Amino acid sequence: MCGIRKTVFIHEQHVPVALEWDTSDVNCLHVLATDLAKRPIGTARLLQDGYIGRMAVLKEWRRMGVGKSLLQRLLIEAKKQQMRKVIIHAQSHAVGFYIGFGFQIVGKEFIDANILHIKMTLQL
Ligand SMILES: CC(C)(COP(=O)(O)OP(=O)(O)OC[C@H]1O[C@@H](n2cnc3c(N)ncnc32)[C@H](O)[C@@H]1OP(=O)(O)O)[C@@H](O)C(=O)NCCC(=O)NCCS
């Protein structure tokens, strides 16, 4: 999980190290996708307040359904925990990915870690 986030967010997207790791990592639910050799290729997390985040798939594995599997798994968990909605601060380039799941845009774009984001929610 840490290796993927380091590769994708810190190296590829230049997110400052200090912003990548936070205390939420300790008590949230992490999901990890692996290849057939059990090497990690994607990760995401669900916070107890319904925020989904840190969705990351290694570049060479994108557009193959890995992100979809990760998000589907988190939505199942959110429903199990009887959450009524989930929220994401989506990177603007990935809005279409979340719209495919029925997420709706809330509010206006903002910048976080030098990257354009927008809040999106999905009622469960
Ligand atoms: C965003 C990300 C997690 C998507 O993962 P992925 O494994 O490539 O996504 P999938 O292959 O499962 O795609 C699922 C669907 O979303 C679509 N999709 C994927 N990325 C998309 C994008 N950036 N914009 C619009 N649609 C997208 C796919 O075409 C696919 O559609 P389909 O079901 O109709 O075929 C991945 O691109 C990534 O890790 N990016 C870098 C990190 C990042 O920006 N994370 C997002 C933080 S909010």
The ligand as a MOL file (V3000), in Angstrom:
LIG
                    3D

  0  0  0     0  0            999 V3000
M  V30 BEGIN CTAB
M  V30 COUNTS 48 50 0 0 0
M  V30 BEGIN ATOM
M  V30 1 C -8.1070 7.0480 -11.2830 0
M  V30 2 C -7.5660 5.6250 -11.2620 0
M  V30 3 C -7.5550 5.0950 -9.8360 0
M  V30 4 C -8.5020 4.7340 -12.1160 0
M  V30 5 O -8.0580 3.3910 -12.0100 0
M  V30 6 P -8.1200 2.3820 -13.2730 0
M  V30 7 O -7.6920 1.0510 -12.7900 0
M  V30 8 O -7.3500 2.9450 -14.4140 0
M  V30 9 O -9.6610 2.4190 -13.6110 0
M  V30 10 P -10.5150 1.2480 -14.2970 0
M  V30 11 O -9.7130 0.6080 -15.3810 0
M  V30 12 O -11.0320 0.3340 -13.2520 0
M  V30 13 O -11.7030 2.0810 -14.9390 0
M  V30 14 C -13.0790 1.8960 -14.6040 0
M  V30 15 C -13.9070 2.7280 -15.5470 0
M  V30 16 O -13.5570 4.1250 -15.3810 0
M  V30 17 C -13.0510 4.6580 -16.6140 0
M  V30 18 N -11.9270 5.5330 -16.2650 0
M  V30 19 C -10.7460 5.1750 -15.7230 0
M  V30 20 N -9.9710 6.2590 -15.5080 0
M  V30 21 C -10.6960 7.3190 -15.9420 0
M  V30 22 C -10.4430 8.7050 -16.0000 0
M  V30 23 N -9.2760 9.2240 -15.5650 0
M  V30 24 N -11.4040 9.5140 -16.5010 0
M  V30 25 C -12.5830 8.9930 -16.9450 0
M  V30 26 N -12.8900 7.6790 -16.9120 0
M  V30 27 C -11.9470 6.8520 -16.4210 0
M  V30 28 C -12.5970 3.4500 -17.4300 0
M  V30 29 O -12.6180 3.7100 -18.8050 0
M  V30 30 C -13.6130 2.4140 -17.0170 0
M  V30 31 O -14.8200 2.6260 -17.7130 0
M  V30 32 P -15.7510 1.3700 -18.1650 0
M  V30 33 O -16.1390 0.6610 -16.8730 0
M  V30 34 O -16.9040 2.0320 -18.8470 0
M  V30 35 O -14.9080 0.5210 -19.0490 0
M  V30 36 C -6.1470 5.5650 -11.8920 0
M  V30 37 O -6.1700 6.2310 -13.1290 0
M  V30 38 C -5.0420 6.1620 -11.0400 0
M  V30 39 O -4.5300 5.5280 -10.1250 0
M  V30 40 N -4.6330 7.4020 -11.3540 0
M  V30 41 C -3.5100 8.0340 -10.6450 0
M  V30 42 C -3.8550 8.3820 -9.2310 0
M  V30 43 C -5.1020 9.2300 -9.1600 0
M  V30 44 O -5.2240 10.2160 -9.8600 0
M  V30 45 N -6.0300 8.8020 -8.3130 0
M  V30 46 C -7.3150 9.4300 -8.2090 0
M  V30 47 C -7.3740 10.2280 -6.9980 0
M  V30 48 S -8.9760 10.9720 -6.8470 0
M  V30 END ATOM
M  V30 BEGIN BOND
M  V30 1 1 1 2
M  V30 2 1 2 3
M  V30 3 1 2 4
M  V30 4 1 2 36
M  V30 5 1 4 5
M  V30 6 1 5 6
M  V30 7 2 6 7
M  V30 8 1 6 8
M  V30 9 1 6 9
M  V30 10 1 9 10
M  V30 11 2 10 11
M  V30 12 1 10 12
M  V30 13 1 10 13
M  V30 14 1 13 14
M  V30 15 1 14 15
M  V30 16 1 15 16
M  V30 17 1 15 30
M  V30 18 1 16 17
M  V30 19 1 17 18
M  V30 20 1 17 28
M  V30 21 1 18 19
M  V30 22 1 18 27
M  V30 23 2 19 20
M  V30 24 1 20 21
M  V30 25 1 21 22
M  V30 26 2 21 27
M  V30 27 1 22 23
M  V30 28 2 22 24
M  V30 29 1 24 25
M  V30 30 2 25 26
M  V30 31 1 26 27
M  V30 32 1 28 29
M  V30 33 1 28 30
M  V30 34 1 30 31
M  V30 35 1 31 32
M  V30 36 2 32 33
M  V30 37 1 32 34
M  V30 38 1 32 35
M  V30 39 1 36 37
M  V30 40 1 36 38
M  V30 41 2 38 39
M  V30 42 1 38 40
M  V30 43 1 40 41
M  V30 44 1 41 42
M  V30 45 1 42 43
M  V30 46 2 43 44
M  V30 47 1 43 45
M  V30 48 1 45 46
M  V30 49 1 46 47
M  V30 50 1 47 48
M  V30 END BOND
M  V30 END CTAB
M  END
